């Protein structure tokens, strides 16, 4: 299983935003991944089994970001890397 960096997650106006290069922009709403264009649910978000990552599922593809990085984004700002799981 390989990982390729494909995007980033950050906070914008209090909302967790995910931008995936070549795919689009999304925001989290509970366990739903919603399109920034029209707000439609396009995927799912869930914590990994190990609890060390957050997994995003979109169009049969899986992306992941480290839980510790997301906590840092919430507490101190900045961005967290998102990787596609191949």
N, C-alpha and C positions, 0 to 999 in steps of 0.2 A: 504494500500500500504506500503510495507516494503522496506528497503534499506540494501544491504549487500556489504561491501567493497570488491572489486574484482580486483582493479588495481591502476595504477598511471599514471599521465601525467607529462611530463617534457620537457625541451628544450635540443636538441642535435644537434650541428652544425647548429643552427639557425632554426631548424625544430621542430614543436610541435609533440612529440612522445607519443603515448598511449600504455601502456602494460597492457593487461588484463590477469590475472592469469588463466592458463589452456586454454586460447583462442588464444593468440598470440600478436604480435606487429603490430602497425598501425601508420600511420602518417596522418595529416590533409592536404588536398589540397582543399582550398575553402570550399565547403560544402560536399566534398567527404571524406570518410574514406578509406584509401588505405593500402593494405597489405605491410608490410616491406619485405616480401619474394620476391614478383614479381611486386609490384606497382599497381596491379589490384584493381579497386574500389570494395569494399566489403560491404560498408555501407554508411550511411549519418550522417552528423553533422549539428545541428541547435541550435540556442539559444532558450531557453524555452519561453513560452508565457509570463511568469512573468518577464523575463529578468534577473533572478537571477541565472540561471544555463545554462549549455550547455548539450544538449542531443545527445547521439550517438545511432544510430539504426544499429543493425548487426544481421543477421539471425533470425529475429523475436524477438530479445531481445532488451531491452532498458537499456542504461547506462547513468549516469549523473555525472557531476562535477560542483561544485559551481563556478559561474562566478568570484567572488572576488578572489578565489584561483587561477584561471587561470591568472588573471591580475597580481597577486603577482608573479607567476612563470615567466611571461614575464618581469616584471620590476626588480625582485630581484633574480630570479633563484629558485632553489628548485624543489619540486614536489607537485602535487595536487592529492588528493584521488579521485578515480573513484568508483562509487557505481552502483550495478545492481538494477534496479527497479523491484520488484517482484509483 
